[in-house]
Amino acid sequence: MHTGKAAGRGRPAAAGVSPLFAQALAGLRSEYFPTSQPVIAVALSGGLDSMVLLRLAHAYVRDHAREQGLALFAFHVHHGLSQNADAWRDHCAAACAALGVAFDSRAVDLAKGKSGIEAAARKARYAALGDMCRAHGVQLLLTAHHLDDQAETVLLQLLRGSGPAGLSGMDAANRAPTLLGDDQLVMARPLLQAARADLEALAQEQGIAWVEDESNSDPRYARNALRHTVMPALAQAFPGFQQRVARSSMHAQSALRVLLDVAAQDLNACLDGDALDLAQLRALSPDRINNVLRHWFAVRRLAMPSTAWMDEMIGQLFSAREDAQLLVVHPDCHVRRHRDRLYLVPKLPILSGMRDPDDEGIIEKHAQAFRWNGEALLAFPDYGGVLHFEEAQRGFDPDWLRAQPLAIDFRKGGERLKLASNRPSRSLKAHFQASGIPAWERTRLPIVSSGIDLLYAAGLGMDCQYLQEGAGRIALRWE
């Protein structure tokens, strides 16, 4: 543990950091909370940066004590990755108790995913912070990211080959519902213009104690390798480079805002319901096509695809023949094309009742037999839905329907349906095509039969052969 001690060089840092923080808080409150006083929380790890942030936030709230509703909390996340984790939590709790700041903590279990333990810890940390904010009615969450963190972030993104979004670095404030689980909570970084050296000087001046996470020196993590090897060399060759990198990130943010404005206009021009009109999309330049598609994924809150994936998808989209059943698999969805429209379709599970008659490796399944005994609905999990039996002016005689041996199944091919006496009997495929139902939806729409007679096809309607007019008839509906 490090304990700050008074130092002669601390006064300039204190004089600079505190006004920066106060100015940032005033701007946040004016932009996001113009008519109310937000309940504020500090994300407190126990390290230097967050301990300084805690002290600054405490002083700010103390100085504005006359403003009703302006309250302060501190939230700590216990990852359990270090043998010192309990001591860090206790240090945070003691520091908050000394200042009279309300403290809460959450322990999280980490499941290492494909992205590694660092990404898993970050995801769990923000989810826990979001939970604590909701539990205590917090509207504004402050994190201790500073100027050096911003420079590190931009350099890392540059080394990863990121585009403008990555090179724009961290925002001074934003809402992050996918991380925090809340689309109203504002997450802000009021120290983003302050250098770490100034924060350390302030801690020395005010005697602020902090803990050191031993993993911060582990060179296996990319950020640590950059922090301890590359950035010192850059600082020696280019003193003050952090400010210039941060300035570049601001230029990237400005360019990104223009790109987003253009993307929003293009998306509005290309949207046709939930789909994109490919004729409108083809009229755009390749760069604008890429830009609007990325914006579409962002609007739908889907993971941003890689450049290689996007290039492959666009290539397939415009090179496949018109009648091809285009399918591009994204981690979060399926990308489909139908009648010159592009759709983002949720990934759906394979249903037990589904089978491919052309696949010899799949054992032929029989339809599921059932009887109707007057129920308002019957659930068929193997077929992914519920069959409703609703009173109607036109439908099946209920006594007749009760007497029928019924069966539900997915179509095998060759079934025909006659929807009205003055209309011809047509194949289900022809009906689906006429109704504009995409091929990927047809495979999940079951049929209901009585013996060899088709009574109902989901998405299309009931066969007219046994339909009657009059009160109390029964109409079928699939949901």
Beta strands, then each sheet from edge to edge (+ up, - down):
strand 1: 2-3
strand 2: 40-43
strand 3: 72-78
strand 4: 102-107
strand 5: 140-142
strand 6: 173-174
strand 7: 186-188
strand 8: 209-210
strand 9: 271-272
strand 10: 275-277
strand 11: 327-330
strand 12: 333-338
strand 13: 341-346
strand 14: 368-370
strand 15: 377-380
strand 16: 385-395
strand 17: 406-410
strand 18: 416-417
strand 19: 426-427
strand 20: 446-450
strand 21: 453-457
strand 22: 461-462
strand 23: 468-478
sheet 1: 1+ 8-
sheet 2: 4+ 3+ 2+ 5+ 7+ 6-
sheet 3: 9+ 10- 13+ 12- 11+
sheet 4: 14+ 17- 20+ 21- 22+
sheet 5: 15+ 16- 23+
sheet 6: 18+ 19-
end
